[in-house]
Amino acid sequence: MKTVTSCRSHRKHVLPLLAVGLALELTAGAYAQAEAKPTVTTVSVRLSEWKVDLMPAVVPPGPIVFQAINSGTIPHALEVEGHGIESSVPQLQPGASAKLEVRLSAGTYEVYCPVGKGSHEMLGMKSHLTVSAPRHAGMTRHSSDNEEHGEHEHGEQPGDGPKMMTVQGGGPVIQILPGPFPFADSAMAIIQSRPTDQKEDLTKKAHMGPYSNHVAAIRGDVSLVAIDRGASGDSVSGIATFTTQDGASWKMLMDRVQTKDIPFNPRFGGVIMGLFYHGASGVHTPLVPTIQSSLALWAYAHLYRNDQLVSDGAMVHIMLLSRTRRTSDWALDCWDCSDRPVEELQVQITPPPGAAPFDAPGGVLFLNWEKSSGRPEKLASQGRRS
């Protein structure tokens, strides 16, 4: 009897221990399974001109899926960089989307658009993702949190202020006349990705447009001052006088910026300094070689021909850019000219929308000052102006 009682007593104590052990094993297995399949966090990324919006902008460490959509009007892409990670998705056309999966440890990561060798990032397409345990449920932020009335500072990092440049045209002056674009085959790959209406217009201009090797030597002077204050409040003033191939005398007086964007051709607030674009950059028309510019501006001007007012709203686009033309005959001689000295000043003057063409070849005035210079200066920040 003692033996049987002892066995029963032993079983009575052993069985609960076995149950506890089994429970611990199941619990450990559950934890192991949880560790083997960590929760995947999804971050929505909206790309547009010129910002990157993240939702949420604070996430826990672990696997992250970036769901990116291009809600802008020009091609964009997505890149995530930091703490040894550098991962990206291919360029997205307007309306297209893509998914990027990465595993991130604690820290801060840059999320930006890499299009244009940093041009899109410089224009404001950059945000930050914080990877850490959130302090409270509402701890999210957007790249637009510090924006004012929906505006976005382009080309300015913390501590930067308004920038001014004084530009003086110099050297030989040429008038660029309508003709075929000499790198039409190189441009066609970019043209084919554009919407139908732009594709037709660009294809036509590639065969007979204002970006040609048909040039004439003329006389003229130009000087201007441009101020870049960010997404708004830019200003320009300047004067150009020149005599065109047909002997007509022209005067152009700039007094205000032009900011209204058109698809694929944003105005960047009117003035932007230090931009890689055109050609294969994915920004602006590919019917100009890929260039580096120290200044690009869009303005309105009063235009006179032989002392008679032609327009109070002539549209002006000016670039101080890397050299695109050879000095012997002023022909375009490079498809990628971005590594050349910045010394070519290009002035393009077109009629306002719906207005009659100018009394000039092709209805526009397209001029180059081939040995020009710009003197940058930094201004004290005076806040935004509308």
C-alpha positions in Angstrom: 0.0 0.0 0.0 2.8 2.4 0.8 4.2 1.9 -2.7 0.9 2.5 -4.5 0.3 5.6 -2.5 3.7 6.9 -3.1 3.3 6.4 -6.9 0.0 8.2 -6.9 1.4 11.0 -4.8 4.3 11.3 -7.2 2.0 11.4 -10.2 -0.1 14.1 -8.5 2.9 16.3 -8.3 4.6 15.4 -11.6 1.5 16.0 -13.9 1.1 19.7 -13.0 4.9 20.2 -13.6 4.5 18.6 -17.0 1.6 20.8 -17.8 3.6 23.9 -16.7 6.6 22.7 -18.8 4.3 22.2 -21.8 2.8 25.6 -21.4 6.3 27.1 -21.2 7.3 25.3 -24.4 4.1 26.5 -26.2 4.7 30.0 -25.0 8.4 29.9 -26.1 7.3 28.5 -29.4 4.8 31.4 -29.8 7.5 33.9 -29.0 9.9 32.2 -31.5 7.2 32.3 -34.1 6.5 36.0 -33.5 10.2 36.7 -33.7 10.4 34.7 -37.0 7.6 36.7 -38.5 7.9 40.3 -37.3 5.2 42.7 -38.2 5.7 44.5 -41.5 5.1 48.2 -41.4 3.8 50.0 -44.5 4.8 53.6 -45.2 2.8 55.5 -47.9 5.0 57.8 -50.0 3.5 60.5 -52.2 5.9 62.1 -54.7 5.0 65.4 -56.3 6.5 68.8 -57.3 8.4 69.5 -55.1 8.0 67.4 -52.0 7.9 63.9 -50.5 5.0 63.1 -48.1 5.4 60.1 -45.7 2.6 58.5 -43.8 3.6 57.6 -41.1 7.0 59.3 -40.7 7.8 57.5 -37.4 7.9 53.6 -37.5 9.2 50.8 -35.4 12.4 48.9 -36.4 12.0 45.9 -38.7 10.7 45.2 -42.2 9.3 48.3 -43.9 7.3 48.4 -47.2 7.3 51.8 -48.9 4.3 52.1 -51.1 5.2 55.0 -53.5 3.0 56.8 -56.0 3.9 59.6 -58.3 1.1 62.1 -57.9 3.0 64.8 -59.8 3.1 65.8 -63.4 6.7 64.8 -64.2 8.7 61.6 -63.7 10.0 60.9 -60.1 11.6 58.1 -58.2 12.2 57.0 -54.6 15.4 56.3 -52.7 15.9 55.4 -49.1 19.3 56.0 -47.6 21.0 55.8 -44.2 22.9 53.5 -41.8 24.4 51.4 -44.6 21.1 51.2 -46.5 20.7 52.6 -50.0 17.8 51.2 -51.9 15.6 52.7 -54.6 12.8 52.1 -57.2 13.1 52.9 -60.9 11.8 56.2 -62.3 8.0 56.4 -62.1 5.9 58.2 -64.7 3.0 60.4 -63.5 0.3 58.2 -61.9 2.6 55.2 -61.6 3.3 53.4 -58.3 5.9 51.0 -57.0 6.8 49.1 -53.8 10.1 49.1 -52.0 10.9 46.5 -49.2 13.7 47.1 -46.8 14.6 46.2 -43.2 15.5 49.2 -41.1 17.1 49.4 -37.7 16.7 52.4 -35.3 17.8 55.7 -36.7 16.9 58.4 -39.1 16.7 57.8 -42.9 16.6 60.1 -45.8 13.7 59.5 -48.2 14.1 61.4 -51.4 13.7 61.6 -55.2 17.1 60.9 -56.9 16.0 62.1 -60.4 18.3 64.6 -62.1 21.5 63.9 -60.2 20.1 65.5 -57.1 18.0 68.3 -58.8 14.7 67.0 -57.6 16.1 66.5 -54.1 17.5 70.1 -54.2 14.1 71.4 -55.2 12.5 70.0 -52.0 11.9 66.4 -52.7 13.4 65.1 -49.5 12.0 63.9 -46.2 13.1 61.9 -43.2 11.8 58.7 -41.7 12.4 58.1 -38.0 12.7 54.4 -37.0 12.1 54.0 -33.3 9.4 52.9 -30.9 6.7 55.7 -31.0 6.3 57.7 -27.8 2.6 57.9 -28.2 -0.1 57.0 -30.7 -0.2 60.4 -32.4 3.5 60.6 -33.0 3.5 61.1 -36.8 4.7 63.9 -38.9 4.8 64.8 -42.6 7.4 66.5 -44.7 5.0 69.4 -44.9 4.7 70.0 -41.1 7.0 73.0 -41.3 5.5 74.4 -44.5 3.6 77.6 -44.5 0.2 77.7 -46.4 1.3 74.6 -48.4 4.4 76.2 -49.8 7.7 74.3 -49.9 11.1 75.7 -49.8 13.1 74.5 -52.8 16.9 74.4 -53.0 17.3 75.7 -49.5 18.7 73.8 -46.5 18.3 74.9 -42.9 20.3 78.1 -42.4 20.2 79.0 -46.0 18.6 82.4 -46.9 17.6 84.2 -50.1 20.3 84.2 -52.8 21.0 86.9 -55.3 22.9 86.7 -58.6 24.1 89.5 -60.8 24.6 88.4 -64.4 26.4 90.1 -67.3 26.3 88.8 -70.8 29.5 88.8 -72.7 31.5 87.5 -75.7 30.0 86.7 -79.1 26.2 87.0 -79.4 24.3 84.6 -81.7 20.6 84.4 -82.7 19.4 80.8 -82.9 17.1 80.3 -85.8 14.6 77.5 -86.5 16.0 74.2 -87.6 16.4 70.5 -86.7 17.7 69.5 -83.3 21.0 67.8 -83.9 20.5 65.1 -81.2 17.0 64.1 -82.1 17.7 60.4 -81.7 19.0 60.9 -78.2 16.0 63.1 -77.3 13.5 60.7 -78.8 13.7 58.2 -75.9 12.6 60.9 -73.5 10.0 62.4 -75.9 8.3 59.0 -76.2 7.6 58.9 -72.4 5.7 62.2 -72.5 1.9 62.6 -72.8 0.5 62.5 -76.4 0.1 66.3 -76.8 3.6 67.0 -75.6 5.0 64.2 -77.7 3.6 65.6 -80.8 4.8 69.1 -80.0 8.3 68.0 -79.1 8.6 65.7 -82.2 7.6 68.7 -84.4 10.2 70.9 -82.7 12.9 68.2 -83.0 12.5 68.5 -86.8 12.0 72.2 -87.0 12.3 74.2 -83.8 14.3 76.8 -81.9 17.0 74.4 -80.7 19.1 74.1 -83.8 22.5 74.6 -85.4 21.1 77.3 -87.6 22.6 80.5 -86.1 23.5 84.0 -87.0 26.0 86.4 -85.4 24.4 89.5 -84.1 25.1 92.4 -81.6 23.6 92.9 -78.2 24.0 93.5 -74.4 22.2 92.0 -71.4 22.4 92.4 -67.7 20.1 91.3 -64.9 19.7 90.7 -61.2 17.8 87.7 -59.9 16.8 86.8 -56.3 15.8 83.3 -55.2 13.8 83.4 -52.0 12.4 79.9 -52.2 9.0 78.7 -53.5 7.6 82.2 -53.6 8.7 85.8 -53.4 11.5 85.5 -56.1 12.2 88.7 -58.1 14.0 89.7 -61.3 15.0 92.9 -63.0 17.0 93.3 -66.2 17.5 94.7 -69.6 18.6 93.3 -73.0 19.1 95.3 -76.2 20.0 93.5 -79.4 19.8 93.8 -83.2 18.6 90.7 -84.9 19.6 89.1 -88.2 17.0 91.1 -90.1 18.3 94.4 -88.8 15.5 95.1 -86.3 16.4 96.7 -83.0 14.9 95.1 -79.9 14.7 96.0 -76.2 13.5 93.7 -73.4 12.8 95.0 -69.9 12.1 92.3 -67.2 10.3 93.4 -64.1 8.4 90.4 -62.6 8.7 86.6 -62.3 6.6 84.0 -64.0 5.6 81.1 -61.8 2.7 79.3 -63.5 3.8 75.7 -64.2 3.0 73.6 -67.2 3.4 69.8 -67.2 7.0 68.7 -67.3 8.1 72.4 -67.3 7.8 73.8 -63.7 9.0 77.3 -63.1 10.5 76.5 -59.6 9.0 79.7 -58.1 10.4 81.9 -60.8 14.2 81.8 -60.0 16.3 78.7 -59.1 20.1 78.6 -58.7 22.2 75.5 -59.3 20.2 73.0 -61.3 21.0 70.0 -63.4 18.3 69.6 -66.0 17.2 69.4 -69.7 18.4 66.6 -71.9 18.2 63.2 -70.2 17.7 64.7 -66.7 13.9 64.2 -66.7 13.3 67.9 -66.0 12.2 70.3 -68.8 12.4 69.8 -72.5 14.9 67.3 -73.8 15.5 69.5 -76.8 18.3 71.3 -74.9 21.3 69.1 -74.1 21.7 68.0 -70.5 23.3 71.0 -68.7 24.3 72.4 -65.3 23.0 75.9 -64.7 24.0 78.4 -62.0 20.8 80.3 -62.7 17.5 79.6 -64.4 14.6 82.1 -64.3 11.2 82.6 -65.8 9.9 86.2 -66.1 7.5 88.6 -67.8 8.9 91.5 -69.8 8.0 94.6 -71.8 9.3 94.0 -75.3 10.0 96.7 -77.9 10.8 96.4 -81.6 12.3 99.5 -83.3 11.1 101.5 -80.3 7.5 100.3 -80.7 5.9 98.3 -77.9 5.3 94.7 -79.0 4.1 93.2 -75.7 3.8 94.0 -72.0 3.7 90.4 -71.1 6.4 88.7 -73.2 7.5 85.4 -71.6 11.2 85.2 -70.9 13.3 82.1 -69.9 17.0 82.8 -69.1 19.7 80.3 -68.2 23.3 80.8 -67.3 24.5 77.3 -68.2 27.4 75.1 -69.0 28.6 75.6 -72.5 26.7 73.7 -75.2 28.1 75.2 -78.4 31.6 75.0 -80.0 33.3 78.3 -80.7 34.1 77.8 -84.3 30.6 77.8 -85.8 28.4 77.9 -82.6 26.9 74.5 -83.4 25.6 72.3 -80.5 28.3 69.7 -80.0 27.3 67.7 -76.9 24.2 65.8 -75.8 25.5 65.8 -72.2 27.2 69.2 -71.5 26.9 69.2 -67.7 30.6 69.0 -67.0 31.6 72.0 -69.1 32.3 75.6 -67.8 29.2 77.6 -66.9 29.6 80.6 -69.2 26.8 80.5 -71.8 23.8 82.9 -71.2 20.7 81.8 -73.1 17.7 84.2 -73.5 14.4 82.9 -75.0 11.5 85.4 -75.5 8.1 84.1 -76.6 4.7 85.7 -77.0 2.1 85.3 -74.2 -0.4 82.4 -74.7 -2.8 83.2 -77.5 -0.8 86.2 -78.8 0.5 86.6 -82.3 4.0 85.4 -83.0 6.7 88.0 -82.9 8.0 89.5 -86.2 11.1 87.3 -86.0 12.1 83.9 -87.5 9.9 81.2 -86.0 7.9 83.9 -84.1 10.3 83.8 -81.1 13.6 85.4 -80.1 16.3 83.0 -79.0 19.7 84.4 -78.2 23.0 83.3 -76.7 25.8 85.4 -75.1 28.6 82.9 -75.3 31.1 84.3 -72.7 29.0 85.4 -69.8 29.4 85.5 -66.0 27.3 85.5 -62.8 28.2 86.8 -59.4 26.3 85.1 -56.6 25.6 86.9 -53.3 23.8 85.9 -50.2 21.1 88.1 -48.8 19.8 88.4 -45.3 16.6 86.5 -44.9 13.6 88.8 -44.9 10.8 86.2 -44.6 8.4 85.1 -47.3 6.7 87.3 -49.7 3.7 86.3 -51.8 
